[in-house]
Amino acid sequence: MECLIKQATVHYVEHGAGVPLVALHGAGVDHREIEAAMEAIVPRDGYRRIYPDLPGMGHSTSDGLTSNNDVVDLLGDFIERVAGGPALVLGHSYGAYLARGVAARRPDVVLGLALICPLAEQSTDVPAPTVVRQDHNAYDDLAPEDRPGFEEYFVVRTRATARRYRDRVVPCTALADELAPGRIFAGWAIDVGQDPFSPASLIVAGRQDSTVGYTDAVQLLDRYPQAGLAVIEGAGHALLHEQPDLVAVLVADWLDRASPSGR
C-alpha cells in the first residue's frame, strides 16, 4: 500500500485489526526486518500492525525531505492519516530516534512509545566490539558474501541467528536509495523536545551493542517517566534477532500498559 504525504510516497504494509501499532525500522534496510521480528512476538488479535518503509528506503521516496526533522513531520502525518488517530509507536535504532521525534513534536498521535537499541544525536560510551557466542556451524547456511555484514551486526553467532540475518536482514538492504539518506542525514539532529513524555513507554538496549551502546538508553529514563527499562546481557544491536523471547516479554508488558483499557 502507498500513502502520499506532501511530495513523498510512503510504502507500507499492515496486518490485523485493533489498536494501531506503527513499527519503524533502522537505517539501510526496509520494513521487512522489523516486520519479521514484530510479527513473531506481537499478538495477532487486537492490534493493527503497520510497517512503513522509511523515506529513501524500500519502496518509499524522499521527495522534498532534507533533514530528519522533515522525516519526523512526515511520520506524524502518516500516523494521523493511516492509523486514523493515535497509535502505539515502536522503533529500532534509527527508527527509535525518529520515534522520539514524533513523540515530542506530535504527542497527539502517540499512545505509547517503545525504543529498541535507540540511536541518538551522538552516541557516547559505546563498548568495543565483542562476540558473545561463536558456534562452529554458524555460517553453514550463510553465503560467503553475507558473512561480513552478519559479523558486523551480530554478537551472537549461531546457525539460528545466521538464518535470521539471511532471511530477515539481507533481503531488506537491496532497495535502499544511495543518495537520499546522505541528503536527509545532513540534517541529522532531531528535535526531541525537553518535556517529559508521560504515556507508557519501553526502553531496551543490548549490553554488547557496539553501535549505539546502552548508557544513553539508560539516561532516557528521566525523559520517559512511565518507561520500563531493560539492558539485556548477551545481545548487541541485533537485539531483536538475538534475544527474541526476552523482547517478546518486554513488548507484551508495554502493550498491556500502553493500550487503551489496558488490554
Backbone as CSV, one residue per row, in Angstrom:
resi,resn,N_x,N_y,N_z,CA_x,CA_y,CA_z,C_x,C_y,C_z
1,MET,0.836,-1.187,0.000,0.000,0.000,0.000,0.878,1.246,0.000
2,GLU,0.315,2.346,-0.468,1.064,3.588,-0.536,0.234,4.753,-0.038
3,CYS,0.928,5.738,0.540,0.283,6.947,1.049,1.140,8.139,0.637
4,LEU,0.537,9.111,-0.025,1.258,10.302,-0.451,1.187,11.356,0.650
5,ILE,2.348,11.725,1.183,2.461,12.772,2.199,3.255,13.912,1.583
6,LYS,2.542,15.003,1.253,3.172,16.115,0.531,3.793,15.573,-0.753
7,GLN,5.132,15.646,-0.902,5.745,15.186,-2.139,6.233,13.744,-2.084
8,ALA,6.271,13.162,-0.891,6.864,11.835,-0.716,5.791,10.746,-0.686
9,THR,6.128,9.622,-1.261,5.255,8.451,-1.226,5.775,7.480,-0.175
10,VAL,4.924,7.127,0.774,5.295,6.183,1.830,4.673,4.830,1.508
11,HIS,5.516,3.856,1.294,5.051,2.481,1.084,4.960,1.785,2.436
12,TYR,3.905,1.018,2.649,3.747,0.325,3.922,2.926,-0.939,3.734
13,VAL,3.034,-1.827,4.709,2.169,-2.998,4.785,1.528,-2.999,6.162
14,GLU,0.398,-3.668,6.268,-0.248,-3.768,7.578,-0.926,-5.113,7.719
15,HIS,-1.121,-5.508,8.980,-1.748,-6.777,9.296,-2.691,-6.585,10.485
16,GLY,-3.799,-7.279,10.470,-4.675,-7.320,11.629,-5.543,-6.095,11.799
17,ALA,-6.277,-6.098,12.904,-7.194,-5.013,13.239,-7.145,-4.775,14.732
18,GLY,-7.482,-3.554,15.126,-7.493,-3.204,16.540,-6.670,-1.975,16.811
19,VAL,-5.988,-1.960,17.958,-5.159,-0.822,18.338,-4.013,-0.686,17.337
20,PRO,-3.845,0.468,16.698,-2.763,0.603,15.712,-1.385,0.635,16.367
21,LEU,-0.473,-0.103,15.782,0.926,-0.144,16.208,1.787,0.124,14.982
22,VAL,2.511,1.229,14.990,3.397,1.601,13.883,4.823,1.279,14.297
23,ALA,5.496,0.423,13.525,6.860,-0.004,13.844,7.825,0.543,12.801
24,LEU,8.889,1.202,13.261,9.849,1.875,12.395,11.186,1.130,12.414
25,HIS,11.653,0.763,11.236,12.895,0.010,11.108,14.114,0.930,11.204
26,GLY,15.291,0.332,11.193,16.531,1.091,11.260,17.004,1.563,9.896
27,ALA,18.188,2.156,9.855,18.737,2.712,8.617,19.304,1.608,7.736
28,GLY,19.183,1.810,6.425,19.808,0.913,5.471,19.052,-0.347,5.155
29,VAL,17.863,-0.516,5.732,17.025,-1.679,5.448,15.638,-1.174,5.058
30,ASP,14.648,-2.068,5.045,13.277,-1.633,4.830,12.372,-2.281,5.859
31,HIS,11.065,-2.138,5.684,10.113,-2.556,6.709,10.176,-4.039,7.021
32,ARG,10.701,-4.838,6.109,10.625,-6.291,6.280,11.416,-6.809,7.477
33,GLU,12.502,-6.086,7.852,13.269,-6.560,9.007,12.450,-6.469,10.284
34,ILE,11.903,-5.300,10.560,11.156,-5.155,11.809,9.811,-5.862,11.719
35,GLU,9.263,-5.986,10.523,8.021,-6.737,10.352,8.215,-8.191,10.785
36,ALA,9.295,-8.810,10.311,9.551,-10.203,10.667,9.736,-10.365,12.171
37,ALA,10.455,-9.432,12.786,10.699,-9.518,14.228,9.424,-9.312,15.025
38,MET,8.628,-8.313,14.655,7.424,-7.992,15.424,6.296,-8.994,15.199
39,GLU,6.161,-9.489,13.988,5.084,-10.446,13.727,5.276,-11.734,14.514
40,ALA,6.514,-12.000,14.912,6.791,-13.200,15.704,6.445,-13.026,17.176
41,ILE,6.235,-11.773,17.628,6.043,-11.568,19.064,4.792,-10.772,19.424
42,VAL,4.264,-9.948,18.520,3.076,-9.145,18.843,1.824,-10.003,18.666
43,PRO,0.897,-9.978,19.625,-0.336,-10.767,19.482,-1.063,-10.427,18.181
44,ARG,-1.565,-11.456,17.499,-2.267,-11.246,16.238,-3.626,-10.609,16.460
45,ASP,-4.246,-10.896,17.596,-5.582,-10.373,17.877,-5.484,-9.061,18.642
46,GLY,-6.246,-8.069,18.177,-6.357,-6.821,18.920,-5.398,-5.731,18.524
47,TYR,-4.478,-6.012,17.573,-3.516,-4.997,17.160,-3.437,-4.922,15.641
48,ARG,-3.504,-3.709,15.144,-3.309,-3.444,13.722,-1.863,-3.024,13.540
49,ARG,-1.046,-3.913,13.007,0.394,-3.680,12.902,0.713,-3.044,11.550
50,ILE,1.330,-1.865,11.596,1.598,-1.063,10.407,3.112,-0.883,10.274
51,TYR,3.652,-1.251,9.108,5.096,-1.229,8.892,5.430,-0.383,7.660
52,PRO,5.822,0.885,7.848,6.211,1.702,6.694,7.687,1.525,6.345
53,ASP,7.988,1.692,5.063,9.374,1.893,4.644,9.722,3.351,4.932
54,LEU,10.828,3.593,5.600,11.242,4.963,5.850,11.686,5.628,4.542
55,PRO,11.634,6.951,4.460,11.949,7.650,3.209,13.326,7.292,2.652
56,GLY,13.345,7.000,1.348,14.592,6.638,0.686,15.015,5.210,0.916
57,MET,14.176,4.427,1.581,14.462,3.024,1.859,13.266,2.197,1.403
58,GLY,13.535,0.958,1.019,12.452,0.147,0.489,11.845,0.813,-0.733
59,HIS,10.513,0.894,-0.740,9.802,1.496,-1.876,9.308,2.912,-1.568
60,SER,9.704,3.485,-0.441,9.292,4.857,-0.115,10.237,5.854,-0.771
61,THR,9.686,6.976,-1.225,10.501,8.022,-1.829,10.851,9.076,-0.772
62,SER,11.708,9.996,-1.138,12.161,11.019,-0.187,12.016,12.424,-0.762
63,ASP,11.150,12.587,-1.744,10.995,13.889,-2.400,10.611,14.967,-1.388
64,GLY,11.328,16.072,-1.426,11.018,17.207,-0.572,11.583,17.123,0.828
65,LEU,12.313,16.069,1.161,12.846,15.877,2.514,14.335,16.195,2.538
66,THR,14.750,17.044,3.463,16.157,17.440,3.533,16.757,17.264,4.923
67,SER,16.012,16.711,5.872,16.528,16.544,7.231,15.712,15.476,7.949
68,ASN,16.240,15.028,9.072,15.497,14.067,9.894,14.231,14.690,10.474
69,ASN,14.254,15.984,10.774,13.031,16.623,11.260,11.937,16.605,10.196
70,ASP,12.323,16.686,8.921,11.342,16.542,7.848,10.730,15.142,7.878
71,VAL,11.558,14.150,8.126,11.060,12.774,8.201,10.112,12.618,9.387
72,VAL,10.456,13.218,10.517,9.590,13.167,11.697,8.222,13.778,11.382
73,ASP,8.216,14.928,10.726,6.949,15.558,10.365,6.143,14.663,9.430
74,LEU,6.827,14.058,8.474,6.147,13.138,7.560,5.529,11.970,8.320
75,LEU,6.276,11.409,9.263,5.766,10.264,10.016,4.573,10.652,10.883
76,GLY,4.600,11.849,11.461,3.445,12.298,12.229,2.201,12.372,11.364
77,ASP,2.349,12.920,10.154,1.213,12.984,9.226,0.794,11.594,8.767
78,PHE,1.778,10.723,8.547,1.478,9.351,8.131,0.649,8.633,9.188
79,ILE,1.063,8.732,10.456,0.330,8.060,11.527,-1.084,8.594,11.623
80,GLU,-1.228,9.911,11.565,-2.552,10.505,11.657,-3.458,10.026,10.524
81,ARG,-2.910,9.962,9.323,-3.730,9.611,8.174,-4.006,8.111,8.091
82,VAL,-2.973,7.300,8.226,-3.128,5.864,8.016,-3.730,5.175,9.234
83,ALA,-3.247,5.529,10.426,-3.788,4.910,11.640,-5.154,5.479,11.994
84,GLY,-5.437,6.689,11.506,-6.735,7.293,11.783,-6.872,7.829,13.190
85,GLY,-5.755,8.050,13.851,-5.773,8.546,15.223,-4.501,8.136,15.923
86,PRO,-4.441,8.290,17.239,-3.220,7.935,17.972,-2.852,6.463,17.809
87,ALA,-1.551,6.192,17.781,-1.049,4.828,17.610,0.081,4.566,18.590
88,LEU,0.279,3.311,18.893,1.496,2.894,19.565,2.630,3.001,18.553
89,VAL,3.773,3.504,18.983,4.899,3.691,18.063,6.120,2.984,18.647
90,LEU,6.699,2.098,17.853,7.895,1.347,18.239,8.961,1.576,17.185
91,GLY,10.193,1.776,17.624,11.278,1.965,16.681,12.530,1.231,17.104
92,HIS,13.278,0.776,16.118,14.568,0.137,16.365,15.677,1.011,15.790
93,SER,16.697,1.313,16.588,17.878,2.036,16.138,17.497,3.413,15.587
94,TYR,17.776,3.681,14.320,17.389,4.952,13.704,15.886,5.161,13.795
95,GLY,15.122,4.101,13.666,13.675,4.211,13.806,13.266,4.679,15.190
96,ALA,14.032,4.296,16.218,13.735,4.756,17.573,14.035,6.240,17.727
97,TYR,15.096,6.719,17.078,15.419,8.152,17.106,14.287,8.951,16.471
98,LEU,13.792,8.492,15.337,12.655,9.144,14.691,11.413,9.075,15.577
99,ALA,11.194,7.929,16.226,10.022,7.770,17.088,10.040,8.767,18.241
100,ARG,11.216,9.032,18.787,11.332,10.043,19.843,10.923,11.410,19.313
101,GLY,11.332,11.712,18.098,10.953,12.984,17.500,9.453,13.099,17.300
102,VAL,8.828,12.024,16.829,7.372,12.040,16.639,6.666,12.254,17.977
103,ALA,7.131,11.569,19.023,6.505,11.715,20.337,6.642,13.142,20.867
104,ALA,7.754,13.807,20.544,7.978,15.172,21.022,7.199,16.192,20.207
105,ARG,7.197,16.031,18.889,6.590,17.027,18.010,5.111,16.786,17.753
106,ARG,4.688,15.509,17.843,3.290,15.172,17.608,2.774,14.225,18.696
107,PRO,2.787,14.655,19.955,2.330,13.754,21.018,0.873,13.343,20.862
108,ASP,0.114,14.110,20.085,-1.296,13.790,19.871,-1.495,12.495,19.092
109,VAL,-0.458,12.013,18.364,-0.627,10.801,17.567,0.086,9.601,18.188
110,VAL,0.629,9.740,19.404,1.399,8.658,20.021,0.731,8.207,21.317
111,LEU,0.208,6.976,21.313,-0.394,6.391,22.517,0.663,5.905,23.497
112,GLY,1.740,5.392,22.974,2.819,4.856,23.786,4.036,4.680,22.906
113,LEU,5.212,4.570,23.534,6.473,4.616,22.808,7.385,3.479,23.252
114,ALA,7.929,2.741,22.285,8.901,1.687,22.583,10.166,1.946,21.780
115,LEU,11.301,1.987,22.471,12.590,2.306,21.865,13.515,1.109,22.027
116,ILE,13.875,0.488,20.904,14.737,-0.685,20.919,16.102,-0.295,20.366
117,CYS,17.154,-0.453,21.164,18.508,-0.040,20.765,18.485,1.362,20.179
118,PRO,17.975,2.347,20.936,17.757,3.670,20.342,19.055,4.385,19.968
119,LEU,19.077,4.858,18.740,20.129,5.735,18.262,19.862,7.137,18.799
120,ALA,20.903,7.930,18.947,20.759,9.288,19.464,21.449,10.264,18.525
121,GLU,21.378,11.542,18.877,22.066,12.538,18.065,23.559,12.238,18.020
122,GLN,24.093,11.810,19.161,25.503,11.425,19.232,25.651,10.384,20.332
123,SER,26.071,9.176,19.963,26.203,8.095,20.932,27.469,8.264,21.757
124,THR,27.366,7.926,23.042,28.512,8.038,23.945,28.730,6.699,24.652
125,ASP,29.936,6.489,25.149,30.264,5.286,25.927,29.877,4.012,25.197
126,VAL,30.240,3.927,23.932,29.936,2.737,23.144,31.006,1.678,23.398
127,PRO,30.622,0.473,23.798,31.630,-0.558,24.082,32.327,-1.029,22.813
128,ALA,33.509,-1.567,22.990,34.244,-2.126,21.861,33.526,-3.373,21.353
129,PRO,33.644,-3.672,20.065,33.010,-4.882,19.525,33.475,-6.121,20.274
130,THR,32.527,-7.006,20.522,32.838,-8.249,21.203,31.946,-9.337,20.643
131,VAL,32.297,-10.576,20.869,31.493,-11.715,20.436,31.024,-12.459,21.671
132,VAL,29.727,-12.569,21.824,29.146,-13.255,22.976,29.180,-14.761,22.786
133,ARG,28.882,-15.186,21.557,28.857,-16.626,21.261,29.235,-16.835,19.810
134,GLN,30.086,-17.803,19.561,30.516,-18.137,18.199,30.457,-19.650,18.037
135,ASP,29.427,-20.161,17.382,29.300,-21.590,17.150,30.061,-21.995,15.888
136,HIS,30.558,-23.218,15.881,31.370,-23.674,14.751,30.553,-23.788,13.464
137,ASN,29.236,-23.996,13.596,28.388,-24.172,12.415,27.577,-22.922,12.084
138,ALA,27.985,-21.780,12.622,27.184,-20.563,12.470,27.016,-20.153,11.015
139,TYR,27.990,-20.469,10.162,27.964,-19.972,8.792,27.503,-21.023,7.779
140,ASP,27.008,-22.157,8.273,26.657,-23.247,7.363,25.594,-22.852,6.343
141,ASP,24.654,-21.969,6.732,23.553,-21.596,5.839,23.676,-20.163,5.331
142,LEU,24.888,-19.609,5.420,25.102,-18.213,5.065,26.049,-18.134,3.867
143,ALA,25.664,-17.327,2.874,26.535,-17.142,1.718,27.809,-16.415,2.140
144,PRO,28.945,-16.742,1.529,30.214,-16.105,1.919,30.162,-14.581,1.862
145,GLU,29.461,-14.031,0.885,29.413,-12.568,0.759,28.584,-11.906,1.852
146,ASP,27.768,-12.707,2.560,26.942,-12.150,3.638,27.617,-12.243,5.003
147,ARG,28.720,-12.929,5.071,29.384,-13.124,6.365,29.864,-11.811,6.996
148,PRO,30.511,-10.883,6.251,30.972,-9.646,6.906,29.836,-8.841,7.535
149,GLY,28.707,-8.718,6.844,27.580,-7.979,7.405,27.022,-8.642,8.651
150,PHE,26.960,-9.969,8.625,26.494,-10.720,9.787,27.404,-10.488,10.980
151,GLU,28.708,-10.540,10.761,29.662,-10.368,11.857,29.657,-8.937,12.382
152,GLU,29.367,-7.976,11.521,29.310,-6.583,11.965,28.081,-6.319,12.816
153,TYR,26.984,-7.003,12.523,25.694,-6.730,13.158,25.444,-7.589,14.394
154,PHE,25.856,-8.845,14.357,25.501,-9.811,15.396,26.674,-10.099,16.323
155,VAL,26.369,-10.158,17.621,27.363,-10.610,18.602,27.073,-12.039,19.043
156,VAL,25.874,-12.527,18.753,25.508,-13.920,18.999,25.489,-14.604,17.642
157,ARG,26.491,-15.420,17.373,26.676,-16.006,16.050,26.443,-17.510,16.115
158,THR,25.214,-17.873,15.858,24.803,-19.267,15.836,24.175,-19.565,14.486
159,ARG,23.878,-20.813,14.238,23.224,-21.161,12.986,21.847,-20.493,12.902
160,ALA,21.148,-20.407,14.052,19.818,-19.793,14.074,19.883,-18.299,13.799
161,THR,20.829,-17.591,14.424,20.901,-16.144,14.180,21.388,-15.855,12.762
162,ALA,22.247,-16.715,12.217,22.688,-16.526,10.837,21.511,-16.681,9.876
163,ARG,20.638,-17.616,10.152,19.449,-17.783,9.306,18.543,-16.564,9.405
164,ARG,18.410,-16.023,10.614,17.589,-14.819,10.766,18.198,-13.660,9.985
165,TYR,19.523,-13.541,10.026,20.172,-12.496,9.247,19.931,-12.720,7.764
166,ARG,20.099,-13.936,7.300,19.898,-14.270,5.881,18.474,-13.968,5.426
167,ASP,17.504,-14.342,6.267,16.100,-14.260,5.856,15.462,-12.906,6.157
168,ARG,15.877,-12.252,7.253,15.195,-11.042,7.710,15.937,-9.747,7.412
169,VAL,17.244,-9.820,7.207,18.037,-8.602,7.051,18.570,-8.439,5.634
170,VAL,19.230,-9.460,5.120,19.879,-9.353,3.813,18.915,-8.889,2.716
171,PRO,17.708,-9.464,2.612,16.814,-9.014,1.533,16.396,-7.551,1.665
172,CYS,16.480,-6.995,2.875,15.993,-5.637,3.128,16.992,-4.565,2.731
173,THR,18.182,-4.962,2.330,19.223,-3.979,2.014,19.282,-3.646,0.527
174,ALA,18.516,-4.343,-0.286,18.676,-4.231,-1.732,18.021,-2.994,-2.331
175,LEU,17.013,-2.429,-1.656,16.204,-1.381,-2.269,16.541,0.026,-1.792
176,ALA,17.534,0.176,-0.947,17.829,1.500,-0.393,18.333,2.456,-1.476
177,ASP,17.836,3.693,-1.439,18.310,4.766,-2.306,19.652,5.250,-1.752
178,GLU,20.700,5.191,-2.550,22.028,5.533,-2.052,22.191,7.023,-1.775
179,LEU,21.422,7.870,-2.463,21.591,9.312,-2.321,20.705,9.917,-1.245
180,ALA,19.493,9.410,-1.080,18.532,10.028,-0.165,19.012,10.071,1.282
181,PRO,19.528,8.969,1.850,19.965,9.050,3.249,21.028,10.110,3.486
182,GLY,21.969,10.252,2.555,23.003,11.266,2.734,22.420,12.663,2.792
183,ARG,21.430,12.930,1.948,20.796,14.247,1.939,20.020,14.482,3.229
184,ILE,19.275,13.475,3.669,18.466,13.615,4.880,19.351,13.659,6.124
185,PHE,20.361,12.791,6.172,21.223,12.723,7.352,22.096,13.960,7.509
186,ALA,22.234,14.758,6.447,22.978,16.008,6.577,22.318,16.922,7.593
187,GLY,20.998,16.811,7.741,20.273,17.475,8.822,19.935,16.449,9.883
188,TRP,20.964,15.982,10.593,20.826,14.804,11.453,20.013,15.069,12.727
189,ALA,20.282,16.178,13.404,19.706,16.398,14.731,18.183,16.478,14.664
190,ILE,17.534,15.741,15.559,16.076,15.732,15.651,15.653,16.490,16.900
191,ASP,14.608,17.270,16.768,14.026,17.969,17.914,13.245,16.960,18.745
192,VAL,13.860,16.479,19.825,13.194,15.513,20.702,12.573,16.193,21.918
193,GLY,12.558,17.532,21.931,11.895,18.268,22.993,12.637,18.233,24.311
194,GLN,12.067,18.927,25.288,12.628,18.981,26.630,11.672,18.450,27.686
195,ASP,10.391,18.409,27.373,9.398,17.993,28.354,9.321,16.476,28.442
196,PRO,8.997,15.950,29.624,8.804,14.504,29.757,7.641,14.024,28.890
197,PHE,7.774,12.797,28.393,6.709,12.161,27.635,6.040,11.161,28.574
198,SER,4.794,11.402,28.938,4.157,10.676,30.037,3.534,9.329,29.678
199,PRO,3.053,9.095,28.463,2.438,7.795,28.166,3.398,6.627,28.405
200,ALA,2.809,5.438,28.547,3.589,4.234,28.820,4.653,4.023,27.741
201,SER,5.871,3.742,28.192,6.995,3.613,27.272,7.840,2.401,27.629
202,LEU,8.746,2.072,26.741,9.669,0.960,26.935,11.004,1.330,26.301
203,ILE,12.081,1.061,27.016,13.431,1.298,26.517,14.223,0.003,26.696
204,VAL,14.770,-0.516,25.604,15.512,-1.774,25.663,16.841,-1.582,24.943
205,ALA,17.916,-2.036,25.555,19.240,-1.917,24.963,20.002,-3.220,25.136
206,GLY,20.959,-3.455,24.243,21.836,-4.614,24.353,23.126,-4.231,25.067
207,ARG,23.522,-5.036,26.020,24.729,-4.723,26.799,25.980,-4.700,25.922
208,GLN,25.998,-5.526,24.880,27.168,-5.604,23.999,26.933,-4.861,22.675
209,ASP,26.083,-3.858,22.688,25.790,-3.094,21.469,26.942,-2.132,21.180
210,SER,27.752,-2.452,20.183,28.901,-1.602,19.838,28.543,-0.566,18.781
211,THR,27.266,-0.459,18.443,26.808,0.565,17.504,26.334,1.806,18.247
212,VAL,25.459,1.627,19.245,24.931,2.772,19.995,25.176,2.665,21.491
213,GLY,25.673,1.523,21.960,25.876,1.360,23.394,24.573,1.210,24.149
214,TYR,24.663,1.318,25.482,23.457,1.211,26.307,23.329,2.343,27.326
215,THR,24.391,3.063,27.604,24.320,4.097,28.640,23.407,5.255,28.239
216,ASP,23.389,5.610,26.954,22.491,6.673,26.508,21.038,6.264,26.706
217,ALA,20.747,4.985,26.476,19.384,4.497,26.669,18.966,4.603,28.132
218,VAL,19.866,4.241,29.038,19.558,4.322,30.468,19.257,5.763,30.872
219,GLN,19.988,6.711,30.301,19.807,8.114,30.663,18.496,8.700,30.154
220,LEU,17.765,7.952,29.326,16.479,8.437,28.826,15.360,8.310,29.853
221,LEU,15.598,7.606,30.934,14.527,7.342,31.899,13.864,8.609,32.413
222,ASP,14.651,9.650,32.664,14.075,10.880,33.190,13.134,11.542,32.191
223,ARG,13.366,11.327,30.902,12.514,11.920,29.880,11.216,11.138,29.682
224,TYR,11.230,9.871,30.104,10.080,8.997,29.909,9.707,8.374,31.251
225,PRO,8.971,9.113,32.088,8.726,8.693,33.467,7.900,7.424,33.604
226,GLN,7.193,7.021,32.560,6.416,5.785,32.612,7.071,4.674,31.797
227,ALA,8.394,4.734,31.674,9.118,3.756,30.852,9.625,2.593,31.687
228,GLY,9.486,1.405,31.132,10.221,0.257,31.623,11.570,0.229,30.927
229,LEU,12.609,-0.192,31.635,13.960,-0.213,31.097,14.565,-1.594,31.250
230,ALA,15.202,-2.069,30.174,15.930,-3.332,30.245,17.213,-3.216,29.457
231,VAL,18.326,-3.566,30.086,19.604,-3.705,29.392,19.903,-5.196,29.380
232,ILE,19.921,-5.767,28.198,19.955,-7.220,28.077,21.378,-7.708,27.833
233,GLU,21.846,-8.541,28.745,23.141,-9.181,28.611,23.067,-10.227,27.488
234,GLY,24.145,-10.296,26.718,24.188,-11.279,25.646,23.468,-10.837,24.396
235,ALA,23.466,-9.529,24.141,22.817,-9.017,22.938,23.516,-7.750,22.491
236,GLY,23.548,-7.533,21.182,24.110,-6.324,20.614,23.043,-5.525,19.893
237,HIS,23.420,-4.886,18.800,22.480,-4.040,18.068,21.413,-4.871,17.363
238,ALA,21.697,-6.133,17.137,20.723,-7.050,16.538,19.854,-7.705,17.609
239,LEU,19.608,-6.983,18.678,18.855,-7.477,19.830,17.539,-8.152,19.443
240,LEU,16.818,-7.572,18.494,15.532,-8.139,18.085,15.673,-9.564,17.593
241,HIS,16.821,-9.880,16.996,17.043,-11.213,16.435,17.797,-12.131,17.401
242,GLU,18.570,-11.538,18.289,19.411,-12.342,19.179,18.686,-12.785,20.440
243,GLN,17.756,-11.967,20.933,17.030,-12.290,22.163,15.520,-12.084,21.956
244,PRO,14.923,-12.747,20.978,13.506,-12.501,20.678,12.560,-12.871,21.816
245,ASP,12.881,-13.891,22.580,11.977,-14.295,23.665,11.926,-13.236,24.762
246,LEU,13.072,-12.656,25.104,13.088,-11.596,26.109,12.382,-10.348,25.588
247,VAL,12.627,-10.017,24.330,11.954,-8.858,23.743,10.446,-9.071,23.745
248,ALA,10.004,-10.285,23.476,8.567,-10.581,23.453,7.918,-10.301,24.804
249,VAL,8.581,-10.689,25.887,8.036,-10.450,27.230,7.955,-8.957,27.520
250,LEU,9.005,-8.232,27.174,9.035,-6.794,27.443,8.007,-6.049,26.602
251,VAL,7.872,-6.407,25.346,6.895,-5.756,24.478,5.482,-6.077,24.934
252,ALA,5.233,-7.311,25.361,3.901,-7.677,25.853,3.514,-6.833,27.060
253,ASP,4.448,-6.619,27.970,4.171,-5.770,29.135,3.878,-4.345,28.700
254,TRP,4.670,-3.828,27.751,4.436,-2.468,27.250,3.061,-2.355,26.592
255,LEU,2.692,-3.319,25.795,1.389,-3.286,25.140,0.260,-3.270,26.161
256,ASP,0.400,-4.039,27.219,-0.631,-4.052,28.271,-0.736,-2.692,28.957
257,ARG,0.420,-2.054,29.168,0.402,-0.764,29.851,-0.054,0.383,28.938
258,ALA,0.265,0.275,27.661,0.038,1.395,26.752,-1.286,1.343,26.016
259,SER,-1.852,0.166,25.854,-3.059,0.046,25.057,-4.267,0.595,25.799
260,PRO,-5.232,1.157,25.084,-6.460,1.627,25.726,-7.116,0.526,26.524
261,SER,-7.593,0.882,27.690,-8.278,-0.053,28.602,-7.350,-1.130,29.119
262,GLY,-6.021,-0.970,28.878,-5.050,-1.936,29.424,-5.335,-3.344,29.011
263,ARG,-5.318,-3.595,27.681,-5.621,-4.924,27.177,-4.807,-5.983,27.921
